[in-house]
């Protein structure tokens, strides 16, 4: 029997789809994940486990290497963000108040004295706030990975030379801040003198007296040995300070849908395990 034109076209289309499917399954994506914390940090452990699970489930189709302390880059986190936006980096983690340099909606995560628990922030970011951030950030070349809002805790102030007991103690206090606008305006309003210093230079700035103090969650102060250069700790809990998992938007969109789903699922599982 001579095949009809319709059956011949259907056969060719089916063959092409089958070849495309095999090609998509065999395609490998190699990427880098930067983060600013040391190799022994809880963040590095989490990211290493996450990408190991993704590598296993995708059978090596997505192979992400995790680089602590941003692979020794001399640039600060805001510049690493720009690198990601331009396509020079695939994955990064970032505090909302610095991420706001790509889109202002991210500042909502870090409004001072607005939240009393981490659950309040993560539930917002998992919902409508996350949708708002994702829409705005995508136009800036950044993809906010769902369920990638990671815990660090609330910020407290550590000081080199004096305790901070009241807002009056911040008058003229040279407070180290990242480059986020909200950080700077908050401390100016309290009478302090904000000094923008990259996290990669924070320990040195404290040790050399370039700044009088800094503010970070306790786990960050401990993992980066800030107790070696700061004598006083004030338990202020004044601002939530977690990380957001982000990706270069073009790279993310190039990943097959199944791989993206695997990343999101393992991100959610990893965060739940970390909360236990």
N, C-alpha and C positions, 0 to 999 in steps of 0.2 A: 504494500500500500504506500502510495506517495504521501508524505506528510503535508498537511495544509500549511499555508503561510502563517496562520495564527499559532499553530502548535510549534512551528519552527522558531518563531519569535519568542514564545514563552519559554522554550528550551534554552535559547541563548541567554535570555534574561536570568533564568534560574542558575545557569552555569556561571554567569558573571557575578551574581550575588554570592554564590558559594565560594568563588575565588576571592572576592572582597572580604568575606567573613574570615576565611583562613588567613588572609593577609593582615587583617586587623588583629587577630589573635596572636600572630607571630611578631607584630611590631613591638619594639622595646623602647621605653622612654627612660632616659637617665637624667637625674635631677639632683640638686643640692638644697639642703635645708640648713639655713643659718639660724643661730640663736646667740644671745649675748652672755649666757651664763657659763661657768666652768664645767669641765667634763664630769665632775662628780655631783653635779647639781640634780635636783629632782626633775628639772625641765629636760636636761639631757637624757636622763634615764627614760622619761616618758616618751620623748621623740624617737629615741632609739628603738624602743619596744613597738611604737606605732608603725614606723616605717619597716621594721622587720616583719611585722604581721602582714602589712600590705604587700611586701615583696613575696612572702610565702603564698598568700592567697591569689596573687596575680601570676604566680609561677615565674616571677622575675620580669614581667612585662613593665612594671614600674619599679625602678631601682633608685632609691633616694639615699644619699649619703648625708649624715648629720654632722655638721661642723660646729663645735662649741666655740664660744667667744668670737663668733662671726669669722672663723678661720683666720684669726689674727689680723683682721682688717684694721687699719689705723683710722678709718672713718667712723663716725658715730652712727647710731641707729637711724636718725632721720635721713642720712645719706645712703644707708643700706636700703631703706624704703625706696628711695629714688632709683637705686640700682635695680630693685625688683620691678618697679614700674616700667623701666626702660627695656626689660627683658634680659638683663644681665644676671638675674638670679631667679630661681623657680619658687622656692618656699622660704618663709620667714615667720617669726612670731613677734608681735609688737603690742605694746600698751596702747589703749584707746586714745589717750591724749596726744601721743605722737602720731598715731595712725590718722588723727584728725587733720594732719597736714595734707593728706590725700583727699579727705572729705570731712567737713565739720561735724557730721552726725556722730562720729566716733567719740567726740568729746563727752557725750552724754554718759558714757560708762564711768568717767572719772570726775564727776562733779563733786567737789569737796563737801563733806558732811551730809551727803544726800542719801547714802545707803547705810544700813546697819548690819547687813549680812551679804555674803557672797552669793547666796541663792537668789537674792533680789536681782543682782546684776546678770547672772547667767540665765535666769528665766526670761528677762527682758531681751537679752541678746539672742536667745533661742527662738524668740517670737517676733513681734512687730519691729522692735528696735533693730534686730539683726537683719530683717528684710529691708528696712530703710537704709542701714549701713551698706548692705550688699548692693543695692541699686546704685547708690551714690559712688561707692568705691569702684564698681566695675567700669564706670565711665572714666576713671582715673587709672585704669590698667591694673587694678587690684581685685582679686576674688577673695571674699571672706568665706572661709570654709565653714559650713554649718556644724554646730556643736563643738566648735574649736575655741570657745571662750574658756581659758584655763585659769585655775586658781593659783594665786600667790598669797592672798590675804590682804589685810589693810596696811596702809603705810603708818610708820612711826618715825619720830625724829631722833637721829643720833647726832651728838655734838662733840666736838673736840675739846672744848675748854669750859663749858658751863652747861648746867641743866636747863631745859626749857620747860618751865612750870605753867606759865601763862602767856598770853599773846604779847604782853609787854616785853617779855624776854626776847622776842624776835625783832625788836627795834634795832636796826642797823646790822642785824645778823646776816652774814654772807651765806645764804642758803644755796647749795648746789641744786640746780634743776635741769631736766632735759630741755630740749628745744621747744616743747609744746607751749602755745600761747597761754593756755589755762593755768599751767604751773606758774608762769611768770606773773600773771595778773593776780593770782591768789596770794602769793607771798608779798607782792608789792602792797596789796590791800592791808596786810598785817604789819607793814612797816619794815619788812626785811629787805635785803638787797639781793635779789636773785642773780645767780651766776650760772650761766649755761655751760655745762661740762658734760661731755660724752661719758656714757657708763664705762667705756674702756679706759678712761682716764680718772675715774672717780677716786680710787684708792690713792693714787699719786697726788691728786689735788688735796685730799684730806691730810695726807702725810706731810706735804710741803706747806701747809697753811694757806693754800690758795682760797679755800673756803672754810667756813666755821662749822658746817654740818651738812647733813643730807637727810632725805626721807625716802624710806623703802620698807617693804614688808620685812618681818624678822627673818624669814628664811633666806632672803636675798642678802641681808646684812651678815648672816652667819656663813652662808656658802662662799661669800666673797671676802671673809675675814675682816670686815669693817671694824670689828671690836678691837683690832690691833691698833687702829688709829683714832678711834672715837672712845672717849672716856664715859660719856653719859648717854643714857637711853630714856626717851620720854614716850610713854605709851599713849599716843594721841589718837590712833585709829581714825584719822581724819579723811582718808580717801582710799577707795578700793583700787587695787593695782594688779590686775591679772594680765594675761597675754591673749592675743587673738591669733589663731592660725590663719595665715594668708598665703595666697599664691599669685604668681603673675597670671593675669586673666587670660592672655593669649595661650600660654602653656596649658592652663587648666582646660580651656575649651578644646584644645587639640587632643586631650585624653579621651579615649572611648568612654561612652556612658557607663559601661559596666565597671571600669576602673575607677571612675569618679565616685560611683556608689560604694565601692569597696573602701575608698579613702574616707568618705564621710562616716560609714558604718564603724570603721575601726577608730576613728577620731572620737566618736560618741562612746564606744566601749572603753577606750583608754581613759577618757575623762571620768566615767563612772567608776572604774577601778581605782582611780586616784582619789576619789571622794570617800572611799570606804575607810 
